[in-house]
Amino acid sequence: MTYKEDLERSKSILDIQQAYERECQRRFLILQEMFPDDSARMMLSEHLAIWLAAEKYAVGKFGISDRHWIQEKI
């Protein structure tokens, strides 16, 4: 299942958060293989794209944003 499909099928903010975390991990591992010396820098731009998609779905589906699930974790 792709990240977009995970987000579309989400039934809660927790589902979105888990999809986001899985996608970050997946992309980081790919970048580590492709750019072993520079993966952290490359991940910064990837992370932004992943976060923006999660934010869009969270607000669109539930009327709340990423900040809400960050606060729930604290």
Jmol script that loads the backbone (N, CA, C; Angstrom):
load data "model"
ATOM      1  N   MET A   1       0.844  -1.165   0.000  1.00  0.00           N
ATOM      2  CA  MET A   1       0.000   0.000   0.000  1.00  0.00           C
ATOM      3  C   MET A   1       0.901   1.245   0.000  1.00  0.00           C
ATOM      4  N   THR A   2       0.523   2.221  -0.780  1.00  0.00           N
ATOM      5  CA  THR A   2       1.325   3.439  -0.853  1.00  0.00           C
ATOM      6  C   THR A   2       0.951   4.400   0.266  1.00  0.00           C
ATOM      7  N   TYR A   3       1.784   5.390   0.449  1.00  0.00           N
ATOM      8  CA  TYR A   3       1.548   6.407   1.480  1.00  0.00           C
ATOM      9  C   TYR A   3       0.221   7.121   1.233  1.00  0.00           C
ATOM     10  N   LYS A   4      -0.028   7.477  -0.016  1.00  0.00           N
ATOM     11  CA  LYS A   4      -1.279   8.168  -0.351  1.00  0.00           C
ATOM     12  C   LYS A   4      -2.487   7.289  -0.013  1.00  0.00           C
ATOM     13  N   GLU A   5      -2.409   6.014  -0.340  1.00  0.00           N
ATOM     14  CA  GLU A   5      -3.508   5.093  -0.016  1.00  0.00           C
ATOM     15  C   GLU A   5      -3.691   4.976   1.493  1.00  0.00           C
ATOM     16  N   ASP A   6      -2.583   4.905   2.231  1.00  0.00           N
ATOM     17  CA  ASP A   6      -2.661   4.869   3.700  1.00  0.00           C
ATOM     18  C   ASP A   6      -3.403   6.090   4.228  1.00  0.00           C
ATOM     19  N   LEU A   7      -3.058   7.262   3.701  1.00  0.00           N
ATOM     20  CA  LEU A   7      -3.702   8.492   4.159  1.00  0.00           C
ATOM     21  C   LEU A   7      -5.178   8.516   3.784  1.00  0.00           C
ATOM     22  N   GLU A   8      -5.491   8.084   2.567  1.00  0.00           N
ATOM     23  CA  GLU A   8      -6.888   8.084   2.119  1.00  0.00           C
ATOM     24  C   GLU A   8      -7.749   7.134   2.947  1.00  0.00           C
ATOM     25  N   ARG A   9      -7.184   6.029   3.376  1.00  0.00           N
ATOM     26  CA  ARG A   9      -7.945   5.029   4.140  1.00  0.00           C
ATOM     27  C   ARG A   9      -7.963   5.299   5.643  1.00  0.00           C
ATOM     28  N   SER A  10      -7.288   6.332   6.075  1.00  0.00           N
ATOM     29  CA  SER A  10      -7.212   6.613   7.512  1.00  0.00           C
ATOM     30  C   SER A  10      -8.588   6.897   8.096  1.00  0.00           C
ATOM     31  N   LYS A  11      -8.776   6.390   9.300  1.00  0.00           N
ATOM     32  CA  LYS A  11     -10.045   6.577  10.004  1.00  0.00           C
ATOM     33  C   LYS A  11      -9.872   7.422  11.259  1.00  0.00           C
ATOM     34  N   SER A  12      -8.625   7.782  11.544  1.00  0.00           N
ATOM     35  CA  SER A  12      -8.345   8.592  12.730  1.00  0.00           C
ATOM     36  C   SER A  12      -7.022   9.322  12.542  1.00  0.00           C
ATOM     37  N   ILE A  13      -6.792  10.271  13.425  1.00  0.00           N
ATOM     38  CA  ILE A  13      -5.516  10.982  13.420  1.00  0.00           C
ATOM     39  C   ILE A  13      -4.375  10.002  13.680  1.00  0.00           C
ATOM     40  N   LEU A  14      -4.602   9.011  14.522  1.00  0.00           N
ATOM     41  CA  LEU A  14      -3.571   8.013  14.805  1.00  0.00           C
ATOM     42  C   LEU A  14      -3.174   7.260  13.536  1.00  0.00           C
ATOM     43  N   ASP A  15      -4.140   6.913  12.691  1.00  0.00           N
ATOM     44  CA  ASP A  15      -3.832   6.250  11.419  1.00  0.00           C
ATOM     45  C   ASP A  15      -2.929   7.123  10.554  1.00  0.00           C
ATOM     46  N   ILE A  16      -3.222   8.418  10.515  1.00  0.00           N
ATOM     47  CA  ILE A  16      -2.403   9.341   9.730  1.00  0.00           C
ATOM     48  C   ILE A  16      -0.997   9.416  10.319  1.00  0.00           C
ATOM     49  N   GLN A  17      -0.908   9.499  11.625  1.00  0.00           N
ATOM     50  CA  GLN A  17       0.393   9.570  12.287  1.00  0.00           C
ATOM     51  C   GLN A  17       1.220   8.321  11.992  1.00  0.00           C
ATOM     52  N   GLN A  18       0.602   7.153  12.067  1.00  0.00           N
ATOM     53  CA  GLN A  18       1.327   5.911  11.819  1.00  0.00           C
ATOM     54  C   GLN A  18       1.767   5.802  10.363  1.00  0.00           C
ATOM     55  N   ALA A  19       0.919   6.229   9.432  1.00  0.00           N
ATOM     56  CA  ALA A  19       1.295   6.224   8.018  1.00  0.00           C
ATOM     57  C   ALA A  19       2.481   7.153   7.784  1.00  0.00           C
ATOM     58  N   TYR A  20       2.431   8.310   8.409  1.00  0.00           N
ATOM     59  CA  TYR A  20       3.513   9.298   8.315  1.00  0.00           C
ATOM     60  C   TYR A  20       4.826   8.709   8.832  1.00  0.00           C
ATOM     61  N   GLU A  21       4.786   8.067   9.977  1.00  0.00           N
ATOM     62  CA  GLU A  21       5.999   7.487  10.564  1.00  0.00           C
ATOM     63  C   GLU A  21       6.553   6.352   9.702  1.00  0.00           C
ATOM     64  N   ARG A  22       5.666   5.511   9.160  1.00  0.00           N
ATOM     65  CA  ARG A  22       6.119   4.422   8.277  1.00  0.00           C
ATOM     66  C   ARG A  22       6.789   4.981   7.022  1.00  0.00           C
ATOM     67  N   GLU A  23       6.177   6.012   6.441  1.00  0.00           N
ATOM     68  CA  GLU A  23       6.734   6.587   5.216  1.00  0.00           C
ATOM     69  C   GLU A  23       8.073   7.266   5.481  1.00  0.00           C
ATOM     70  N   CYS A  24       8.208   7.957   6.593  1.00  0.00           N
ATOM     71  CA  CYS A  24       9.499   8.567   6.948  1.00  0.00           C
ATOM     72  C   CYS A  24      10.575   7.491   7.064  1.00  0.00           C
ATOM     73  N   GLN A  25      10.262   6.413   7.743  1.00  0.00           N
ATOM     74  CA  GLN A  25      11.225   5.323   7.922  1.00  0.00           C
ATOM     75  C   GLN A  25      11.581   4.688   6.579  1.00  0.00           C
ATOM     76  N   ARG A  26      10.584   4.434   5.746  1.00  0.00           N
ATOM     77  CA  ARG A  26      10.817   3.815   4.440  1.00  0.00           C
ATOM     78  C   ARG A  26      11.734   4.686   3.585  1.00  0.00           C
ATOM     79  N   ARG A  27      11.415   5.961   3.502  1.00  0.00           N
ATOM     80  CA  ARG A  27      12.226   6.856   2.665  1.00  0.00           C
ATOM     81  C   ARG A  27      13.627   7.049   3.235  1.00  0.00           C
ATOM     82  N   PHE A  28      13.747   7.106   4.542  1.00  0.00           N
ATOM     83  CA  PHE A  28      15.074   7.268   5.137  1.00  0.00           C
ATOM     84  C   PHE A  28      15.963   6.072   4.799  1.00  0.00           C
ATOM     85  N   LEU A  29      15.417   4.870   4.867  1.00  0.00           N
ATOM     86  CA  LEU A  29      16.212   3.682   4.540  1.00  0.00           C
ATOM     87  C   LEU A  29      16.649   3.689   3.080  1.00  0.00           C
ATOM     88  N   ILE A  30      15.763   4.128   2.199  1.00  0.00           N
ATOM     89  CA  ILE A  30      16.114   4.223   0.777  1.00  0.00           C
ATOM     90  C   ILE A  30      17.223   5.251   0.576  1.00  0.00           C
ATOM     91  N   LEU A  31      17.072   6.410   1.213  1.00  0.00           N
ATOM     92  CA  LEU A  31      18.089   7.455   1.072  1.00  0.00           C
ATOM     93  C   LEU A  31      19.426   7.028   1.668  1.00  0.00           C
ATOM     94  N   GLN A  32      19.398   6.257   2.742  1.00  0.00           N
ATOM     95  CA  GLN A  32      20.644   5.754   3.337  1.00  0.00           C
ATOM     96  C   GLN A  32      21.390   4.865   2.357  1.00  0.00           C
ATOM     97  N   GLU A  33      20.650   4.060   1.609  1.00  0.00           N
ATOM     98  CA  GLU A  33      21.277   3.194   0.610  1.00  0.00           C
ATOM     99  C   GLU A  33      21.845   4.002  -0.543  1.00  0.00           C
ATOM    100  N   MET A  34      21.058   4.970  -1.017  1.00  0.00           N
ATOM    101  CA  MET A  34      21.451   5.740  -2.194  1.00  0.00           C
ATOM    102  C   MET A  34      22.542   6.770  -1.894  1.00  0.00           C
ATOM    103  N   PHE A  35      22.470   7.399  -0.731  1.00  0.00           N
ATOM    104  CA  PHE A  35      23.401   8.467  -0.362  1.00  0.00           C
ATOM    105  C   PHE A  35      23.926   8.224   1.054  1.00  0.00           C
ATOM    106  N   PRO A  36      24.784   7.233   1.241  1.00  0.00           N
ATOM    107  CA  PRO A  36      25.211   6.876   2.601  1.00  0.00           C
ATOM    108  C   PRO A  36      25.866   8.020   3.375  1.00  0.00           C
ATOM    109  N   ASP A  37      26.560   8.904   2.684  1.00  0.00           N
ATOM    110  CA  ASP A  37      27.256   9.992   3.376  1.00  0.00           C
ATOM    111  C   ASP A  37      26.400  11.237   3.559  1.00  0.00           C
ATOM    112  N   ASP A  38      25.278  11.313   2.876  1.00  0.00           N
ATOM    113  CA  ASP A  38      24.495  12.546   2.872  1.00  0.00           C
ATOM    114  C   ASP A  38      23.001  12.299   3.111  1.00  0.00           C
ATOM    115  N   SER A  39      22.650  11.170   3.695  1.00  0.00           N
ATOM    116  CA  SER A  39      21.231  10.815   3.827  1.00  0.00           C
ATOM    117  C   SER A  39      20.469  11.746   4.762  1.00  0.00           C
ATOM    118  N   ALA A  40      21.103  12.245   5.805  1.00  0.00           N
ATOM    119  CA  ALA A  40      20.400  13.122   6.753  1.00  0.00           C
ATOM    120  C   ALA A  40      19.970  14.414   6.077  1.00  0.00           C
ATOM    121  N   ARG A  41      20.854  15.005   5.292  1.00  0.00           N
ATOM    122  CA  ARG A  41      20.510  16.249   4.596  1.00  0.00           C
ATOM    123  C   ARG A  41      19.416  16.004   3.563  1.00  0.00           C
ATOM    124  N   MET A  42      19.516  14.896   2.857  1.00  0.00           N
ATOM    125  CA  MET A  42      18.515  14.562   1.844  1.00  0.00           C
ATOM    126  C   MET A  42      17.151  14.324   2.491  1.00  0.00           C
ATOM    127  N   MET A  43      17.150  13.777   3.692  1.00  0.00           N
ATOM    128  CA  MET A  43      15.892  13.455   4.370  1.00  0.00           C
ATOM    129  C   MET A  43      15.129  14.703   4.779  1.00  0.00           C
ATOM    130  N   LEU A  44      15.800  15.813   4.985  1.00  0.00           N
ATOM    131  CA  LEU A  44      15.105  17.038   5.386  1.00  0.00           C
ATOM    132  C   LEU A  44      14.056  17.452   4.364  1.00  0.00           C
ATOM    133  N   SER A  45      14.404  17.445   3.091  1.00  0.00           N
ATOM    134  CA  SER A  45      13.421  17.830   2.077  1.00  0.00           C
ATOM    135  C   SER A  45      12.343  16.758   1.923  1.00  0.00           C
ATOM    136  N   GLU A  46      12.728  15.492   2.031  1.00  0.00           N
ATOM    137  CA  GLU A  46      11.740  14.413   1.965  1.00  0.00           C
ATOM    138  C   GLU A  46      10.758  14.520   3.127  1.00  0.00           C
ATOM    139  N   HIS A  47      11.276  14.807   4.302  1.00  0.00           N
ATOM    140  CA  HIS A  47      10.438  14.913   5.488  1.00  0.00           C
ATOM    141  C   HIS A  47       9.376  15.989   5.307  1.00  0.00           C
ATOM    142  N   LEU A  48       9.753  17.115   4.727  1.00  0.00           N
ATOM    143  CA  LEU A  48       8.801  18.198   4.499  1.00  0.00           C
ATOM    144  C   LEU A  48       7.666  17.746   3.582  1.00  0.00           C
ATOM    145  N   ALA A  49       7.981  17.048   2.517  1.00  0.00           N
ATOM    146  CA  ALA A  49       6.953  16.563   1.594  1.00  0.00           C
ATOM    147  C   ALA A  49       6.016  15.569   2.278  1.00  0.00           C
ATOM    148  N   ILE A  50       6.568  14.676   3.082  1.00  0.00           N
ATOM    149  CA  ILE A  50       5.763  13.684   3.801  1.00  0.00           C
ATOM    150  C   ILE A  50       4.852  14.385   4.807  1.00  0.00           C
ATOM    151  N   TRP A  51       5.392  15.343   5.535  1.00  0.00           N
ATOM    152  CA  TRP A  51       4.622  16.067   6.550  1.00  0.00           C
ATOM    153  C   TRP A  51       3.494  16.866   5.920  1.00  0.00           C
ATOM    154  N   LEU A  52       3.773  17.541   4.796  1.00  0.00           N
ATOM    155  CA  LEU A  52       2.732  18.341   4.143  1.00  0.00           C
ATOM    156  C   LEU A  52       1.554  17.474   3.696  1.00  0.00           C
ATOM    157  N   ALA A  53       1.832  16.293   3.190  1.00  0.00           N
ATOM    158  CA  ALA A  53       0.750  15.393   2.787  1.00  0.00           C
ATOM    159  C   ALA A  53      -0.072  14.962   3.997  1.00  0.00           C
ATOM    160  N   ALA A  54       0.585  14.621   5.093  1.00  0.00           N
ATOM    161  CA  ALA A  54      -0.133  14.218   6.312  1.00  0.00           C
ATOM    162  C   ALA A  54      -0.976  15.366   6.846  1.00  0.00           C
ATOM    163  N   GLU A  55      -0.422  16.558   6.840  1.00  0.00           N
ATOM    164  CA  GLU A  55      -1.135  17.749   7.313  1.00  0.00           C
ATOM    165  C   GLU A  55      -2.395  17.989   6.474  1.00  0.00           C
ATOM    166  N   LYS A  56      -2.249  17.876   5.169  1.00  0.00           N
ATOM    167  CA  LYS A  56      -3.379  18.084   4.254  1.00  0.00           C
ATOM    168  C   LYS A  56      -4.513  17.105   4.556  1.00  0.00           C
ATOM    169  N   TYR A  57      -4.191  15.841   4.708  1.00  0.00           N
ATOM    170  CA  TYR A  57      -5.222  14.845   4.992  1.00  0.00           C
ATOM    171  C   TYR A  57      -5.824  15.022   6.380  1.00  0.00           C
ATOM    172  N   ALA A  58      -5.018  15.355   7.368  1.00  0.00           N
ATOM    173  CA  ALA A  58      -5.532  15.540   8.732  1.00  0.00           C
ATOM    174  C   ALA A  58      -6.534  16.680   8.782  1.00  0.00           C
ATOM    175  N   VAL A  59      -6.209  17.798   8.165  1.00  0.00           N
ATOM    176  CA  VAL A  59      -7.117  18.947   8.167  1.00  0.00           C
ATOM    177  C   VAL A  59      -8.343  18.648   7.319  1.00  0.00           C
ATOM    178  N   GLY A  60      -8.146  18.045   6.153  1.00  0.00           N
ATOM    179  CA  GLY A  60      -9.259  17.753   5.256  1.00  0.00           C
ATOM    180  C   GLY A  60     -10.255  16.756   5.827  1.00  0.00           C
ATOM    181  N   LYS A  61      -9.762  15.727   6.487  1.00  0.00           N
ATOM    182  CA  LYS A  61     -10.644  14.677   7.000  1.00  0.00           C
ATOM    183  C   LYS A  61     -11.199  14.964   8.381  1.00  0.00           C
ATOM    184  N   PHE A  62     -10.381  15.552   9.233  1.00  0.00           N
ATOM    185  CA  PHE A  62     -10.765  15.663  10.638  1.00  0.00           C
ATOM    186  C   PHE A  62     -10.835  17.093  11.152  1.00  0.00           C
ATOM    187  N   GLY A  63     -10.454  18.054  10.320  1.00  0.00           N
ATOM    188  CA  GLY A  63     -10.513  19.450  10.720  1.00  0.00           C
ATOM    189  C   GLY A  63      -9.453  19.854  11.725  1.00  0.00           C
ATOM    190  N   ILE A  64      -8.492  18.967  11.972  1.00  0.00           N
ATOM    191  CA  ILE A  64      -7.389  19.288  12.875  1.00  0.00           C
ATOM    192  C   ILE A  64      -6.081  18.962  12.174  1.00  0.00           C
ATOM    193  N   SER A  65      -5.017  19.509  12.678  1.00  0.00           N
ATOM    194  CA  SER A  65      -3.748  19.366  11.974  1.00  0.00           C
ATOM    195  C   SER A  65      -2.737  18.551  12.764  1.00  0.00           C
ATOM    196  N   ASP A  66      -1.568  18.475  12.189  1.00  0.00           N
ATOM    197  CA  ASP A  66      -0.416  17.785  12.753  1.00  0.00           C
ATOM    198  C   ASP A  66      -0.136  18.236  14.182  1.00  0.00           C
ATOM    199  N   ARG A  67      -0.310  19.510  14.432  1.00  0.00           N
ATOM    200  CA  ARG A  67      -0.018  20.014  15.773  1.00  0.00           C
ATOM    201  C   ARG A  67      -0.860  19.288  16.815  1.00  0.00           C
ATOM    202  N   HIS A  68      -2.063  18.900  16.441  1.00  0.00           N
ATOM    203  CA  HIS A  68      -2.939  18.178  17.364  1.00  0.00           C
ATOM    204  C   HIS A  68      -2.321  16.834  17.743  1.00  0.00           C
ATOM    205  N   TRP A  69      -1.818  16.071  16.777  1.00  0.00           N
ATOM    206  CA  TRP A  69      -1.264  14.770  17.135  1.00  0.00           C
ATOM    207  C   TRP A  69       0.087  14.877  17.785  1.00  0.00           C
ATOM    208  N   ILE A  70       0.798  15.958  17.564  1.00  0.00           N
ATOM    209  CA  ILE A  70       2.041  16.151  18.322  1.00  0.00           C
ATOM    210  C   ILE A  70       1.697  16.393  19.791  1.00  0.00           C
ATOM    211  N   GLN A  71       0.683  17.213  20.054  1.00  0.00           N
ATOM    212  CA  GLN A  71       0.280  17.493  21.427  1.00  0.00           C
ATOM    213  C   GLN A  71      -0.252  16.241  22.116  1.00  0.00           C
ATOM    214  N   GLU A  72      -0.945  15.370  21.377  1.00  0.00           N
ATOM    215  CA  GLU A  72      -1.464  14.131  21.967  1.00  0.00           C
ATOM    216  C   GLU A  72      -0.329  13.224  22.436  1.00  0.00           C
ATOM    217  N   LYS A  73       0.816  13.257  21.751  1.00  0.00           N
ATOM    218  CA  LYS A  73       1.939  12.390  22.115  1.00  0.00           C
ATOM    219  C   LYS A  73       2.658  12.881  23.366  1.00  0.00           C
ATOM    220  N   ILE A  74       2.570  14.178  23.656  1.00  0.00           N
ATOM    221  CA  ILE A  74       3.308  14.754  24.792  1.00  0.00           C
ATOM    222  C   ILE A  74       2.673  14.373  26.111  1.00  0.00           C
TER     223      ILE A  74
END
end "model"
wireframe off; spacefill off
backbone 0.3
color backbone group
